[in-house]
Amino acid sequence: MTSDGTTTMAGHNDFGRFVVLSLTFGCCSIVFYVFTQQDVIIHKFAKSYLVTITHSSNETQFTGKNNYKISEKPLKLQNISTNSINNYVTMNFKGRLGNEIFEYASLYGIARHNHMIPVVHDKFRLKRIFKISLTSVKPVANIKRFKEAKACAFDEKAFVLNKKYNWTLSGYLQSWKYFIDYSDDIRKELRFQNAIQAQAVQKFNEIVKATNVTDKNKLTYIAVHVRRGDMLHDKPTVRLGYTTANVSYVNNAMSWFKKKYPSAFFIFASDDIAWCKANFNKPNTAFITQRNSAEIDMAILSQCNHSIITTGTYGWWSAWLSGGQTIYYKDFPRKGSGLDRLFDAKTYFPPNWIAMSHL
């Protein structure tokens, strides 16, 4: 109390300053913790990713006919030091099975090329189908979006992402060049779940048995995927430039395989199986006529030795998983169409695949 009866405010002012400083210090501490935890979360995930992704060695292929072998060594992010990993890459997945597999494989390859961590959502649909080992981390800030320049062409800018940011990829990323350097890893990731594998084994055997084959082990199996449906009847799709292969193309491709492999046996899958049966019903052919899920049919086709495909990403991946020789339809997309301007055949079709026309 002063001499004029007023109360001094010094004590209150000091207390107020103390409160303000305390709150400021607390906020700064929280910001610093969140910033540092971004790297902690990523590094913890990277450490786990580098050492814990292993695969069982007691699994076998459906028929033993595949033209590749999957190593059972632990899957690792080779040539990447844990200390150098500070960012992650994820993907806005869209489309059906073939599209999503392209997006997943490209996500993996792009992340690896950029020395970043590929992550997917815990409820990612392909995890139900394949033995996907990637998981998710808690979302962090500082996210940039990368969108490909063209829908069906390799974009080299995907390999030079700025390492100051985390990235979300957008687009279809339909090019083998995004992931070819990590093909062995992708094959490990795209092994079918046991339940799907078991169903495919059973159905594959039933299909062959129904044709009265005496010794199925002496045959060379050729998967034939024919897509018609929307590419034939959906007007906007046709106007965009999508095309369908005709009888002549499929016959030419089958003849090529029969000359090379006298024991060739063809297994057809299609969204128009009636059309296939009407045009290719011969003693050395069989047809998947049951209404299976998309993944079951792909699992059956991928166990053949070689492949004939028409159009679409579903056939593309069935052939890639088979690992043998592949003949693809050369006359796609329609020349001069809108899709043709977005399409680069050299980066869409692997260079060892065989282009064939309907002529």
N, C-alpha and C positions, 0 to 999 in steps of 0.2 A: 504494500500500500504506500503510495507517494504522499507527499505533504498536502496535495490538493484533493486527496481522497480517491484518485484513480488507481486502477490495478495495473501493474507492469505486465507486458505481453512477452517478455524475453523468453520465459520458460516455454510458453506455448509455441513460439516461433522455432525454438530449438527442436522441440518434439516434432513439429510439422516437417522440418527439414529431414529429421531422422527417418520419418515414415516414407517421404518421397524417395530418399536415397535407398532405403531398403527395398521398396517396390521396384525401383529402377534396376538395382542389382539382381533382384529375383527374375525379372523379365529377361535381362541379358543372359542370365544363367540358363534359363529355359531355351532361349534361341540357340545358344552355344551347344546345349545338349542335343537338340534336334538336329543341328547341322552335323555334329560329330557322329550321331547315331546313324545318319544316312550311310556313311561309310562302314560303320560297325555292322549294320544289318547286311549290307552287300557283302562285306568280307566274310562274315559268318556263313552266309549262304554259299559263297564261292569256295570256302574251305570244305564245307560239307559236300558240295557238288564235285569237287576234285577228287575226293577220296571215298565216297560212299556209293557211287552209282555202279553197281555190279550186276551181273546177270548169271542166272543159274546155268550150270554146265551140263545138266541132265536132260535138256530139251532136244528134240529132233524135229527135222523138217517134215512136212506132210508126206511126201512121197520119196524124198531123197533125190529128186530129179533136178533141183535147182542148179544153176550154173555159177553159183557163188557160195562161199563159206563164210559164216559169221564167227569171228573170233570171240572167245568167251573171256578174254582179258577185260579188266575193268575199263569202263568208258571214262575217258579223262578229257579235260580241256588241255590238250598238249601245247607245249611251248608258251604257256601263259603263266606268269608268276602271280600268285595270289595277291601280292602287294600291288600289282599293276592293274587290278580290276577294281574300278570305281563306279561303273555305270551298268545299267541293265537295258535290255531291249525287249519289248513285247510287241504284240500284234493285234490289230483289230480284225479278228477272224470273221469271214463271211462266206456264203456259198455252201455248196453241198460237199460230199466226201472228197472228191478229187480236188476241188478248190482248196479245202482246208488242209489237205496233205501238202499241196504246193506251198501254202502259206507257212505251214509249220517247218518244212524242210528249209525254206528260204530264210525264215526267222533264225533258225539255228546257224545256217551258214553265214548270214550277215553279221550276227553277233560275234561269231568266232573270228571273222575277218577283222572286225573292229576291236578285238580284245575286250569284249563286253560280255555280260551274262545274259543268255536267253531265258526268258521266263514266260510261263503261261498261267492261266487261272486254274485254281485247284479243281474246278468243275469243267475244265476243258473237255469237249465232247470226244476228241480223239483218244483221251485216256481210257475211255470205256472200250475202245476198239483195239488200240495198240498198247504196247508196254512202254508208254511215254515216261521218261524219267524226270523230265523237267518239272519244276513246281513253281510256286509264286513266292514273292517276297512282299512284305507290306509296302503299299505304294508310297513313293517318296516324291518330293517336289522336283522342280527343275526339269520338266518333261518337254521335249520337242517332238514334233511329228514329221515323219518322212513319208512322202507320197511319190510313188514311182512315176516316171515320165510317160510310159505307155503300158497298156494292160498286158501285153504278151511279148515283151521285149526286155532284155537285160538292161538295167540302169546302173552304170558303174559308180554313180554317186552314192549308192547304198554302202559301198565299201570304204567311204571316207567320212563317216559320221563324226561330228564334233564331240570329242571326249569330255567336254565341259557339261554335257547334258545326258539325261536318260532319254530314251527314244521309244516312240510308238510307231510301228510301221503301218502304212495304209496302202491298200491295193491288192492285186492278186498275185504278184511276184512269180509269174509263170515262166521261169527259166532255170534250166539245169545249172547254169553258170553260178547261181547264188550259192549252191551247196555241193558242187561236184568234188571239191577238195576234201569234203568230210563225208563221202559216200558210205564208208564203212560204219561211221557213227550213225548215220541216218538209217541204215539197214537194221542196226540194233534197236533203234528207237521205234521202227515200224514193224516189229514182230507182233503178230496178232496175239491177243489175249488167249489164254488156254481154252476157254469155253468156245470161242470162235474157231480156234484151230481144230478142236475136236469135231465140231460140226462139219467143218470143211473137209476133213479127212473122210468122214462117213459119207458125205454127199459125193465127193470125188469118186470114191470106190463104187458107190451105187450107180453113178452115171456110166462108168466104164463097164461095170458088170452087166448092165442092161443091154449092151451092144454085143454080148456073147463073145467077148475077146477071150482067147484061150490063154495068152500069156501077156499080161499088161506090162510086165517089166521090159519087154522087148520093143515097146512102142516109143516113139518120140512124140510127146504131147505138144500140140500147138494151140494156144488160147486165141480165140477169135472174138473180139468185142465189136459189136455193130451198134452204133447209136443212130437212131432215126428220129422218132418222136418230135420234139420241139424244133429240131434243126430241119425238119421236113414240113411240118404243119403250122408252126407258129410264125405268122407273117412278119412281126417285128424282128424276130430272130433271123429269118431268111433275108429280110431287107438289109440287115446289118452286115451280112456276108457269110453267115454260116452255111456250110454245105454238107451233103450226105454222100457217102460212097455208094456206088452202084454195084450190081452183080458182077460186072466185068472186072472191077478192081479186086473184089474178094476172090474171084476165080483165078486171076493172075497171081495174087499173093499165095494162094493155096498151091498152085502149080509150081511156083518157085520152091516152096518147102518140100513138095513131093519129089521133085527132082533131086534135091539135096539130101532128103531123108526119106528113103522108100518106105520106112515104117511109120510115116507121119500119121498122127491121129488128131483130129480137130475137135475142140470143145467150144461150142458157141454160147455166148451170153449176149443178150440184147434187150432193148426196151420194145422190140418188135420181133419176138422169137417166131411168130407165125410166118413172117416174111422170110426169115432165115431158113426155116424148115421147108418152105415152098421152093426155095432156090438151091439149097445145098444139102439136101437129105440124101446122103450117100453112105455106103457101108463103113467108111472110115471117119464118120462124123458122129458127134453126139451133141445134145442140146440141154442147157440148164432150163428146164421148164417149170420148176417149182418157183413160187413167189418167195424167194429168200430176201433177207435184208441186203442192202448194198454191200456191207462189209463181208458177208458170207460169200457172195458171188465173187468179190474181189479176191478173197482168200483162196477160193477154188482156182480161179484163173491164174493167180500168181504162182501156183505150184506147177504149172506147165513148164516145158523146156524153153519154148519160144512163143512169140506173139505176133498176131496180126491185129492192128487197130485201125479204126476209121477216124472219128473225130471225138473231141472232148477229153477233159482231164481224167475222167474215170478210167478210160482205156489206157491213157498214158501211164498212170500209176500202176495199173495191173501189170503192164509190160515191164516197167522199171523194176518192180518187185520180183518179177520172174527172173530177170537178169540174163536172159538169153538173147538171141537175135530177134530184132523187131522190125517188121515192115509197117510203115505208116502211109496214110493217104496223102499223096502229094498235092492234090488239087484242093487245098484248103488254106486260107479262106478264099472266097470268090474274088478273083482279081479285080482291082479297082474299087472294091467296096470300102465302107467305113472301117470294118474290122481289118481289112488288108493293110490299111494305113497304120494300124496299131500293132501289127503282128510282124515278128522277125523269126522266120523259120529256123535260122542258124542258131539262135539262142533259145528257141523253144524245144526243138527236137535234138536229142543228143547226136553228136557227129557220127557215131558208129551205127545209128539206126539207118534203115534202108528206105528211101523214098520211092514210091511206086504210084503210077498213074492208073486211070481206068482204061487207058488205050491198050 
